[in-house]
Amino acid sequence: MSNHHTSCRNKTNMYDYINFLGIRNSEYTLMILLANGFHLHELFKSPALSRSVVRELGLTLGVVTMLFSNVARYNQYLRSQKAGSPEG
């Protein structure tokens, strides 16, 4: 897979996660996350990643809390979408 396709898929992953969370100013949040290497929502469940480090990127406490607290819920949503699709 080309870097362009990988980049588009990663942007979509984070964009979809941010939209799922209903984060206002989503384009700014997406820009900050992608610029700092956050391409997959799964990164927010890593025990090695601290909320304070993500907060230092310039995101609000509320946004950081939402990013970290909803990974399992988003994964459940993705599974339900896949199960309901013709391909799932």
Buried (B, 14 or more C-beta within 10 A) or exposed (E): EEEEEEEEEBBEBBBBBBEBBEBEEBEBBBEBBBEBEBBEBEBBEEEEEEBEEBBEBEBEEEBBBBBBEBBEEBEEBBEEEEEEEEEE
